[in-house]
Each structure stands twice: as C-alpha cells, then as structure tokens.
Amino acid sequence: MPKDVHLADLQLAIMQVLWDRAEATVADVRDALEEAGRKLAYTTVATMLTKMEKSGHVARESHGRVLTYRPRIRRDQVSRSMVTDLAQKLFRGDLETMVSHLLEGCDVDQDELVRLKKLIRQKEREVKGDE
C-alpha cells in the first residue's frame, strides 16, 4: 500500500514537469514552470528540488556539473492520495456531493459520460463481489 503523499502547489507543479519529462535539470524545470505562467528564480526551484529529494519525492543524479532530477513517486499515487484527502476534508467523505460538484462545475461531453458510467458499473461489480 503506497503511503499518502500530499504536495504543496509548487511541489505539484514541479512533479508535473518531472512526470511529463521523466527527468529534468533545474533549468528545465524552471523554464517549464515559466512557460506555464510561473516565473520563479533558479535558486527557488533548486531549493525546492533539494527539499523534495530529502523527502524522497525525487532522485538526483550528477552528470559532471549538471544535476538531473527524476520522480520517485508516481502520478497516480499522488492523485489518489490528494483526491482522497480532498474528499475527506472538503466533503466529509460524501462522494455523491463531491461527484455532483464535479459534474456541475466541469464541461462533460458524451464520451466522458460513457466512461464515467462504465467506471460506476465496474465499481458496482466490485462491491457486489462479482470480480
């Protein structure tokens, strides 16, 4: 069972870059964040990556004078943990209300509705013990 991983906003943004690229330098991460509208100093990104390495979220490799970072936690692990935490904190575990808010607040097309219904049917089978 993976441990719960909760990331702050900047940590999550950095992890998104690393998940998308598999590995990146401090400059790569800073540039990607800047392209996404977050202008940060090189030292800020370097400091955050160092903290994330110490916490086990990323691994660092040295290639001469260049340091590269890669994720040590999976995207799905973080997503699941943070969504579960959100469901508990904001909706007190009331998934019906949470899903209702998501459906009302997002543009959902027919294909997405079909996939959602399939997920619900799959979960129903799991709960009944059919799988």
C-alpha positions in Angstrom: 0.0 0.0 0.0 1.6 3.3 -1.1 2.0 5.9 1.6 -0.1 9.0 1.4 1.6 11.8 -0.5 0.4 15.4 -0.2 2.2 18.0 -2.2 2.0 21.8 -1.9 1.2 23.7 -5.1 4.8 24.4 -6.2 5.8 20.8 -5.4 3.0 19.5 -7.5 3.9 21.8 -10.4 7.5 20.6 -10.3 6.4 17.0 -10.2 4.1 17.5 -13.2 7.2 18.7 -15.1 9.2 15.6 -14.0 6.4 13.2 -14.7 6.0 14.7 -18.2 9.7 14.6 -19.0 10.9 11.6 -16.9 13.9 13.7 -15.9 15.0 17.3 -16.0 17.6 19.8 -14.8 16.8 22.7 -12.5 16.9 25.0 -15.6 14.5 22.7 -17.5 12.0 22.7 -14.6 12.3 26.5 -14.2 11.7 27.0 -17.9 8.7 24.7 -18.0 7.2 26.4 -15.0 7.8 29.8 -16.6 6.0 28.6 -19.8 3.1 27.6 -17.6 3.0 31.2 -16.2 5.0 30.7 -13.0 8.1 32.9 -13.1 10.5 31.7 -10.4 14.2 32.3 -9.6 16.6 29.4 -10.5 17.6 29.3 -6.8 13.9 28.9 -5.7 13.5 25.9 -8.0 16.8 24.4 -7.0 16.0 24.8 -3.3 12.6 23.1 -3.7 14.1 20.2 -5.7 16.7 19.7 -2.9 13.9 19.6 -0.3 11.9 17.2 -2.5 15.0 15.0 -2.8 15.4 14.9 1.0 11.7 14.0 1.4 12.1 11.1 -1.1 9.9 12.6 -3.8 12.7 13.0 -6.4 16.0 11.4 -7.1 19.1 13.4 -8.1 21.9 12.3 -10.5 25.1 14.2 -11.2 26.3 14.3 -14.8 29.5 16.2 -14.4 28.5 19.6 -13.2 24.9 19.2 -14.3 22.3 17.8 -11.9 19.2 16.0 -13.2 16.1 15.1 -11.2 13.6 12.3 -11.8 10.4 11.4 -9.9 10.5 8.8 -7.2 6.7 8.9 -6.6 4.1 8.0 -9.2 1.5 10.5 -10.5 -1.4 8.1 -9.7 -0.1 7.7 -6.2 -0.2 11.4 -5.6 -3.5 11.9 -7.4 -5.3 9.2 -5.4 -3.9 10.4 -2.1 -4.7 14.0 -2.7 -8.2 13.3 -4.0 -9.0 11.1 -1.1 -7.8 13.8 1.3 -9.9 16.4 -0.6 -13.0 14.1 -0.3 -12.5 13.8 3.4 -11.6 17.4 4.2 -14.0 19.2 1.9 -16.9 16.8 1.6 -16.5 14.8 4.8 -16.4 11.6 2.7 -19.7 12.4 0.9 -18.7 11.1 -2.6 -22.2 11.8 -4.0 -21.8 15.5 -3.3 -18.3 15.6 -4.5 -19.2 14.0 -7.8 -22.2 16.2 -8.1 -20.0 19.3 -7.7 -17.5 17.9 -10.3 -20.3 17.3 -12.8 -21.8 20.7 -12.3 -18.5 22.6 -12.4 -16.9 20.9 -15.4 -17.8 20.6 -19.0 -18.6 17.0 -19.6 -19.0 15.6 -23.1 -20.9 12.4 -24.1 -17.7 10.3 -24.3 -16.7 11.3 -20.8 -20.2 10.4 -19.5 -19.9 6.9 -21.1 -16.5 6.4 -19.5 -17.9 7.5 -16.1 -20.9 5.2 -16.4 -18.5 2.3 -17.2 -16.4 3.1 -14.1 -19.5 3.1 -11.9 -20.7 -0.2 -13.3 -17.2 -1.6 -12.7 -17.3 -0.4 -9.1 -20.8 -1.9 -8.6 -19.4 -5.3 -9.7 -16.5 -4.9 -7.3 -18.8 -4.0 -4.4 -21.1 -7.0 -5.1 -18.1 -9.2 -5.3 -18.6 -10.3 -8.9 -15.0 -9.7 -10.0 
